[in-house]
Every structure is written in C-alpha cells, then in structure tokens.
C-alpha cells in the first residue's frame, strides 16, 4: 500500500506539473504559474481523499532529492550562454549584489513598519535565497529556521507569479535582465519561470540564484543587524 501511494503521488505530482506547465505556456498568464497551480491541485487532492502530508512525505522526499541534479543541470543553459555572461559580467555581479541588499532592506523595513519582533525580522531577512542557505543564515543571526523556510517558499511563489508581469509592466524585455531579476528575488522558483520564458533568461536566473546565495551568506550576518538597532 505504501509503495502504491508513493508511485501514485509521484505520478500525480508530475502530471499536475506538466498539465499546469502546458496551461502556462499556452496562455502566458502569470496566475497560471505551474508551481502555484500544481500545489493547489495537490492540496485539493489530499483534502478530497482524506490523505495527510505524512502519506505524501515519501514521494515529496524523493522529488526533493531530485532538486540537486536539477540544479546542477542549470549548468547546461549557462554553458550555452557563456558568451552572454562574459559580456555582462560586471552588470551581472553588481546587479545581483544590489538586488540582494535591496530585497533584504525592503523586507526588514516593511517588518519594522508592521512592528514585527526581532526574531521574526531576522527570520524574514534572508527570504530571497534558496532554503538551505537561508535557514543557515537565520540560525547564525538568531532567527527561527522553520519560519525562514516558510518565508522563502512564500517569496518564491509570489515572485514567480507576480515577477514576470511586473517586469513586463516596467517594459523590461531583455532576457538577461529578466532572468537576473527573477533569480535574485525569487531563487529557484523564479529561475524555473525564467527558464519557461527562454533559455537565456533561465541561464541568467541560475547565475543570479547562485551569486545571490553566496553574497547573502557573506553579508547578511553583518547587514541584517544594522536594521534592528
């Protein structure tokens, strides 16, 4: 029974993602974000069948393991676009650094306005980098790891839904700029959406995600406390 559930959940998850990806590519509506829609579909399935997150966990763990190879596979579009990266090396590095600092500052400023306590603010600060790094930054600075993970997931979801539309509204059409923006602010989920747009945007999203993670890990322990004095 457990093995059957495992296989069914993996197939259903893949099916939900492929179906919602087709909808997104067909209609190009930001609200048809594949990650968002497939998540909603799986939650609805669990609710309708009476199954729990614990029932789904083995399939989730297996697919989460595959994130490692999937992240490494981003090297392929990056290799194909290596000349683009060479031409834009300085703007890429400075842009990602500025974006990382700005998104942390904006999050903390909003949190201060809402009078969130220190622990929540420290958990919120590293929200725009991938979960493993964000969690470690949170632990180093005195935040709550589980809260940080929730903020990271929410940031990726919101950014991947609203980001492309906002960039289009601001008339940002360059695949390099769009990929960098989505990868910097919305980490892996933003990079996935950038890759759906085109290979160049996806490659730049992967670059931005990696640079932002390293840069944030280096500066956050010193930068975040500046907003909490």
N, C-alpha and C positions, 0 to 999 in steps of 0.2 A: 504493500500500500504506500509506504513512504517513497519507494523508488518510483512508483507510478505518479505520485504527486509531484515529485521532483521533475520528472520528464515533462509532465503536463504544464507545470509552471514555467519551465524554460521555454517550451514551445509557445505558450500563450504570451509570454513576455516578448519574445521575438516577433510573434505575429502582430501583437499590438503596436510594437515599434515600427515594423515595416508598413503596416496599414496607415499609421499616422504620418509616417515619413512620406508616403505616397500622397496623402492629402496635402501636406505642406508643400511639396514640390509641384503639385498640380495647381493649387490656388494661391500660393505665396502669401498667405495671411499669417501675421505674427501670432495670432491667437490659436493657430493650428500647430503650435510648437510640438514636435514629436515627443520630447521628454515630458512635457506637461500633460498632453493628452493621453499618452500611454500610462502615465502614473495614475491619472484619474480613472482610466479604464480598469487598471489592476485593483485599485481600491474598491471600485464598484463591484468587481468580481468577488473579492474577499467578503464584502458585506453581503452580497446576494447569496453566496454559498455557505456562509457561516464559518468559513475557514479563518484562521488567525495569521498574524505576522510570523508566529513561530512555525506554522506549517509552510510558509513561503520562504523562511530563512535559508534552508539548504540550497534552494535554487538561487536565491539572492547572493549567497556567499560564492557560489560557483561563478556567477556572472560578474561579481565584483572582482574576483581573481583575474578575469579576462581584461580588466581595465589596464593592468600592467602591460601586456602585449599590445593592446590598442594604443596606449600612449607611446610606446616605442615605435609603433607603425606610423606615427605622425612624422617620423624622420623621412619617410618616402616623399610626401609632397614638399617637405622642406628641401630635400636634395634636388628635386626637380626645379625648385625656385631659388636655388642658392645664389644665382646671379642677382636676383632682385634683392635678396638680403644684403649682399655685398654693397650694392649701390646705395642702399638706405640704412647702412649700419648705424651711423651717428643718430639720425632721427629716430630709429627704432629704439636704441638704448635710452636716449633722453626722453622720448615719449612715454615709454613704459615706466621709467623711473618717476616721471612727473605724474602719470596716471595713478601709479601705486600710492604715492604720497597724497594725492588729491582725494582718492576714494577713502583712504583711512581718515583724513581730516574731515571730510564731509560726513562720514558716518558718526564720528565722535562729536562733531558739532551738533548734529541732529539729536544725538543721545543726550547731550548736555541740555539742550533746549527742552527735551522731554523729561529732564530731571531723573534720568536713569542712574542707578547706583554704580559705584566704581567697578564692581565685579562684572556687571552687565556690559559696561563700556569697554572694559578690557577684553571681554569675550567677543564684542562686536567689531573691534578694530581690524583684525586680520581676515575679515569676511570674504575678501575678493581673491584669496589664493586657494589652491586645492586643499582638500580636507586634512590630509596627514600633516602638512606643513602648518596650516592654520591652527590645528589642535596643539602642536608643539609650541607655537608662538604664544598661544593662550596660556598654556601651562607655565611658560617661562615668565610671563608678565603678571600672573596672578588671576587670570580669567578662569572660566568654567569650560572644560573641554567639550562636554556634550552640548552646551549652549552655543559654543562656537561652531560646532559641526552643523547645527540647525541653521545658524545664520549663513553659513557657506552655501548650504543647499538652497536656501531661500534666495540668496543673492544670485546664484547661477540660474535658477528658474526665472526670476523676474528679469534679469539681464538678457537672457536668451530669448525671452518673449518680447520685451519692450525695446531692447537694444537695436535690432535691425531697423525697426520702424523709426526710432528716434534718429538714427544716423541718416536715414533717407530724408526725414523731415529737415534735417540740418544740411541736406544736399552733399553729404559725404558719399562719394561714389567710388573712390579708389579702393580696390580690393585690399591693398596693403594697409591703408588706414582703417578700413572696416574690420579686418582681421585683428589688427593690433588692439583696437578699442575693445572688441568683444573678448579677446583672450585676456587682456589686462583686468577688466572689470568682472567678467563672468567665468573665468577659469575654464574648466573642461567643457561645461555646457555651452558657454559662448563659443568656444573653439569648434564644437560639433556643429553649431548653427552656421558658423563662418564656412566650414567645410561644405555644408549643403549649398552655400552660395556659389563657391568656386574653389578650385584647388589652391590658388594663390592666397585667398583670404584665409583658408584653413591652415596653410603653412605658417602664415604670419600670426594667426591665433595661437598655434602651438609654440612658436618662438616667444610670443608675449607672455603666455602662461608660465613658461619655464623661467624667463627672466624676472617676471613679477614675483614668482615664488622665492627665488634666490635673494632678490633685492629686499623684499619684505621681511624675510627671515633675518637678514643682516641689520636692517634699520629699525624694525618695529619695537624691539625691546628698549630702544632709546627714544624713539619718536613718539610712541603712544603715551608715555607718562607726561610729556610736555602739555598734553591737553587735559590733564587731570589734577593740575596744581590748584 
